[in-house]
Amino acid sequence: MEHKQKRSTPIQTLQFSIIGISNAAVDIGSLNLLLFFFPADNERWLLIILNTVAYSAAVANSYLWNSLITFRKSAEGSTKQRTGFILQGGLSLLINNGVFLAANEILSLVGIPAWLRLNIAKAAAMFISFVASFIMIKYLVFKEYKQKK
């Protein structure tokens, strides 16, 4: 079982990464659409709200595709797994919002235009929360249990 799990990790990482690209499109696309209708620039609370809405759409997309594809063998759809997924999503959201706001603040000191600054900050936030999310999902939410012989 352990050898099989080691072999599945690169495949799961590839699948998770491909799904991550669709999540990124949902996340950054939603954020840009929201920023178009609700320009926020440096209004922290509005940025947090808009980023949270965009990130939540990406998390829903992630759960759907990862439970059907990447972790289908260990995804039971149980209350425990759903709760774990929601908890990791909440923690990843905190990471995402923190990195997004911090990167935006740092980049605003350099004088980068708002649209570019917010998109660079979002890219950094997506990458860091993507890594944290994969680790939590693989090893906590959809972990494979060793079967007793």
Short mmCIF file of the C-alpha atoms (twelve columns), coordinates in Angstrom:
data_MODEL
# 
_entry.id   MODEL 
# 
loop_
_atom_site.group_PDB 
_atom_site.id 
_atom_site.type_symbol 
_atom_site.label_atom_id 
_atom_site.label_alt_id 
_atom_site.label_comp_id 
_atom_site.label_asym_id 
_atom_site.label_seq_id 
_atom_site.Cartn_x 
_atom_site.Cartn_y 
_atom_site.Cartn_z 
_atom_site.pdbx_PDB_model_num 
ATOM 1   C CA . MET A 1   0.000   0.000  0.000   1 
ATOM 2   C CA . GLU A 2   2.837   2.381  0.877   1 
ATOM 3   C CA . HIS A 3   4.541   1.845  -2.511  1 
ATOM 4   C CA . LYS A 4   1.244   2.475  -4.305  1 
ATOM 5   C CA . GLN A 5   0.738   5.702  -2.354  1 
ATOM 6   C CA . LYS A 6   4.257   6.909  -3.262  1 
ATOM 7   C CA . ARG A 7   3.531   6.153  -6.913  1 
ATOM 8   C CA . SER A 8   0.207   7.988  -6.844  1 
ATOM 9   C CA . THR A 9   1.640   11.198 -5.370  1 
ATOM 10  C CA . PRO A 10  3.186   12.510 -8.652  1 
ATOM 11  C CA . ILE A 11  -0.028  11.701 -10.542 1 
ATOM 12  C CA . GLN A 12  -2.138  13.367 -7.864  1 
ATOM 13  C CA . THR A 13  0.170   16.368 -7.894  1 
ATOM 14  C CA . LEU A 14  -0.219  16.670 -11.677 1 
ATOM 15  C CA . GLN A 15  -4.017  16.299 -11.493 1 
ATOM 16  C CA . PHE A 16  -4.206  18.758 -8.598  1 
ATOM 17  C CA . SER A 17  -2.057  21.206 -10.567 1 
ATOM 18  C CA . ILE A 18  -4.225  20.980 -13.685 1 
ATOM 19  C CA . ILE A 19  -7.349  21.508 -11.610 1 
ATOM 20  C CA . GLY A 20  -5.439  24.301 -9.869  1 
ATOM 21  C CA . ILE A 21  -5.152  26.084 -13.219 1 
ATOM 22  C CA . SER A 22  -8.936  26.032 -13.579 1 
ATOM 23  C CA . ASN A 23  -9.232  27.207 -9.959  1 
ATOM 24  C CA . ALA A 24  -6.813  30.045 -10.715 1 
ATOM 25  C CA . ALA A 25  -8.904  31.067 -13.733 1 
ATOM 26  C CA . VAL A 26  -12.055 31.082 -11.585 1 
ATOM 27  C CA . ASP A 27  -10.287 32.909 -8.743  1 
ATOM 28  C CA . ILE A 28  -8.491  35.645 -10.673 1 
ATOM 29  C CA . GLY A 29  -11.295 35.972 -13.225 1 
ATOM 30  C CA . SER A 30  -13.866 36.448 -10.477 1 
ATOM 31  C CA . LEU A 31  -11.660 38.912 -8.631  1 
ATOM 32  C CA . ASN A 32  -11.078 41.011 -11.752 1 
ATOM 33  C CA . LEU A 33  -14.782 40.987 -12.578 1 
ATOM 34  C CA . LEU A 34  -15.622 42.069 -9.031  1 
ATOM 35  C CA . LEU A 35  -12.920 44.771 -9.111  1 
ATOM 36  C CA . PHE A 36  -14.373 46.034 -12.374 1 
ATOM 37  C CA . PHE A 37  -17.769 46.570 -10.744 1 
ATOM 38  C CA . PHE A 38  -16.442 47.516 -7.281  1 
ATOM 39  C CA . PRO A 39  -13.087 49.302 -7.674  1 
ATOM 40  C CA . ALA A 40  -11.267 48.861 -4.374  1 
ATOM 41  C CA . ASP A 41  -7.596  49.869 -4.910  1 
ATOM 42  C CA . ASN A 42  -6.461  50.148 -1.261  1 
ATOM 43  C CA . GLU A 43  -9.720  49.742 0.662   1 
ATOM 44  C CA . ARG A 44  -8.701  46.759 2.786   1 
ATOM 45  C CA . TRP A 45  -12.139 45.564 3.882   1 
ATOM 46  C CA . LEU A 46  -13.549 45.735 0.378   1 
ATOM 47  C CA . LEU A 47  -10.466 43.917 -0.969  1 
ATOM 48  C CA . ILE A 48  -10.932 41.201 1.653   1 
ATOM 49  C CA . ILE A 49  -14.616 40.799 0.757   1 
ATOM 50  C CA . LEU A 50  -13.978 40.683 -3.003  1 
ATOM 51  C CA . ASN A 51  -11.023 38.319 -2.595  1 
ATOM 52  C CA . THR A 52  -13.065 36.071 -0.294  1 
ATOM 53  C CA . VAL A 53  -15.908 35.817 -2.820  1 
ATOM 54  C CA . ALA A 54  -13.480 35.017 -5.650  1 
ATOM 55  C CA . TYR A 55  -11.533 32.514 -3.543  1 
ATOM 56  C CA . SER A 56  -14.739 30.810 -2.372  1 
ATOM 57  C CA . ALA A 57  -15.811 30.255 -5.987  1 
ATOM 58  C CA . ALA A 58  -12.414 28.685 -6.682  1 
ATOM 59  C CA . VAL A 59  -12.669 26.460 -3.583  1 
ATOM 60  C CA . ALA A 60  -16.081 25.174 -4.703  1 
ATOM 61  C CA . ASN A 61  -14.592 24.424 -8.127  1 
ATOM 62  C CA . SER A 62  -11.644 22.707 -6.419  1 
ATOM 63  C CA . TYR A 63  -13.817 20.484 -4.236  1 
ATOM 64  C CA . LEU A 64  -15.942 19.381 -7.166  1 
ATOM 65  C CA . TRP A 65  -13.066 18.410 -9.470  1 
ATOM 66  C CA . ASN A 66  -10.625 17.094 -6.861  1 
ATOM 67  C CA . SER A 67  -13.237 14.854 -5.250  1 
ATOM 68  C CA . LEU A 68  -14.230 13.508 -8.691  1 
ATOM 69  C CA . ILE A 69  -10.732 13.147 -10.163 1 
ATOM 70  C CA . THR A 70  -7.638  13.658 -8.016  1 
ATOM 71  C CA . PHE A 71  -8.783  12.045 -4.783  1 
ATOM 72  C CA . ARG A 72  -11.683 9.946  -6.112  1 
ATOM 73  C CA . LYS A 73  -10.362 6.742  -4.503  1 
ATOM 74  C CA . SER A 74  -10.279 8.294  -1.066  1 
ATOM 75  C CA . ALA A 75  -13.131 10.807 -1.419  1 
ATOM 76  C CA . GLU A 76  -16.096 9.338  0.409   1 
ATOM 77  C CA . GLY A 77  -18.261 12.443 0.470   1 
ATOM 78  C CA . SER A 78  -18.586 11.896 4.202   1 
ATOM 79  C CA . THR A 79  -19.466 14.633 6.649   1 
ATOM 80  C CA . LYS A 80  -15.969 14.293 8.122   1 
ATOM 81  C CA . GLN A 81  -14.335 14.881 4.734   1 
ATOM 82  C CA . ARG A 82  -16.630 17.775 3.862   1 
ATOM 83  C CA . THR A 83  -15.954 19.362 7.246   1 
ATOM 84  C CA . GLY A 84  -12.214 18.841 6.777   1 
ATOM 85  C CA . PHE A 85  -12.411 20.382 3.318   1 
ATOM 86  C CA . ILE A 86  -14.291 23.404 4.653   1 
ATOM 87  C CA . LEU A 87  -11.782 23.834 7.503   1 
ATOM 88  C CA . GLN A 88  -8.786  23.615 5.168   1 
ATOM 89  C CA . GLY A 89  -10.569 26.004 2.811   1 
ATOM 90  C CA . GLY A 90  -11.012 28.467 5.670   1 
ATOM 91  C CA . LEU A 91  -7.359  28.209 6.665   1 
ATOM 92  C CA . SER A 92  -6.271  28.534 3.035   1 
ATOM 93  C CA . LEU A 93  -8.560  31.570 2.715   1 
ATOM 94  C CA . LEU A 94  -6.838  33.221 5.677   1 
ATOM 95  C CA . ILE A 95  -3.464  32.521 4.071   1 
ATOM 96  C CA . ASN A 96  -4.736  33.804 0.712   1 
ATOM 97  C CA . ASN A 97  -6.184  37.019 2.157   1 
ATOM 98  C CA . GLY A 98  -3.073  37.653 4.272   1 
ATOM 99  C CA . VAL A 99  -0.666  37.228 1.369   1 
ATOM 100 C CA . PHE A 100 -2.959  39.210 -0.960  1 
ATOM 101 C CA . LEU A 101 -3.138  42.197 1.401   1 
ATOM 102 C CA . ALA A 102 0.560   42.068 2.338   1 
ATOM 103 C CA . ALA A 103 1.718   41.821 -1.277  1 
ATOM 104 C CA . ASN A 104 -0.650  44.634 -2.272  1 
ATOM 105 C CA . GLU A 105 0.760   46.854 0.490   1 
ATOM 106 C CA . ILE A 106 4.365   46.109 -0.474  1 
ATOM 107 C CA . LEU A 107 3.726   46.631 -4.181  1 
ATOM 108 C CA . SER A 108 1.869   49.910 -3.537  1 
ATOM 109 C CA . LEU A 109 5.102   51.280 -2.019  1 
ATOM 110 C CA . VAL A 110 6.819   50.710 -5.359  1 
ATOM 111 C CA . GLY A 111 4.153   52.660 -7.238  1 
ATOM 112 C CA . ILE A 112 2.828   49.859 -9.446  1 
ATOM 113 C CA . PRO A 113 -0.581  50.730 -11.000 1 
ATOM 114 C CA . ALA A 114 -3.545  49.310 -9.049  1 
ATOM 115 C CA . TRP A 115 -4.760  46.746 -11.612 1 
ATOM 116 C CA . LEU A 116 -1.295  45.235 -12.115 1 
ATOM 117 C CA . ARG A 117 -0.461  45.423 -8.405  1 
ATOM 118 C CA . LEU A 118 -3.668  43.623 -7.384  1 
ATOM 119 C CA . ASN A 119 -3.129  40.901 -9.989  1 
ATOM 120 C CA . ILE A 120 0.477   40.309 -8.929  1 
ATOM 121 C CA . ALA A 121 -0.633  40.209 -5.287  1 
ATOM 122 C CA . LYS A 122 -3.399  37.750 -6.220  1 
ATOM 123 C CA . ALA A 123 -0.934  35.515 -8.090  1 
ATOM 124 C CA . ALA A 124 1.345   35.363 -5.036  1 
ATOM 125 C CA . ALA A 125 -1.620  34.629 -2.773  1 
ATOM 126 C CA . MET A 126 -2.898  31.887 -5.071  1 
ATOM 127 C CA . PHE A 127 0.488   30.159 -5.240  1 
ATOM 128 C CA . ILE A 128 1.106   30.105 -1.494  1 
ATOM 129 C CA . SER A 129 -2.444  29.046 -0.619  1 
ATOM 130 C CA . PHE A 130 -2.317  26.416 -3.422  1 
ATOM 131 C CA . VAL A 131 0.689   24.735 -1.782  1 
ATOM 132 C CA . ALA A 132 -0.894  24.884 1.683   1 
ATOM 133 C CA . SER A 133 -4.194  23.573 0.320   1 
ATOM 134 C CA . PHE A 134 -2.591  20.598 -1.446  1 
ATOM 135 C CA . ILE A 135 -0.739  19.538 1.698   1 
ATOM 136 C CA . MET A 136 -3.863  19.814 3.861   1 
ATOM 137 C CA . ILE A 137 -6.123  18.068 1.338   1 
ATOM 138 C CA . LYS A 138 -3.750  15.202 0.594   1 
ATOM 139 C CA . TYR A 139 -2.635  14.463 4.136   1 
ATOM 140 C CA . LEU A 140 -5.647  15.498 6.207   1 
ATOM 141 C CA . VAL A 141 -8.885  15.645 4.205   1 
ATOM 142 C CA . PHE A 142 -8.595  12.888 1.588   1 
ATOM 143 C CA . LYS A 143 -5.858  10.829 3.216   1 
ATOM 144 C CA . GLU A 144 -5.778  7.194  2.275   1 
ATOM 145 C CA . TYR A 145 -6.103  4.836  5.188   1 
ATOM 146 C CA . LYS A 146 -3.966  1.716  5.345   1 
ATOM 147 C CA . GLN A 147 -6.197  -1.289 5.047   1 
ATOM 148 C CA . LYS A 148 -5.823  -4.011 7.658   1 
ATOM 149 C CA . LYS A 149 -5.090  -7.427 6.241   1 
# 
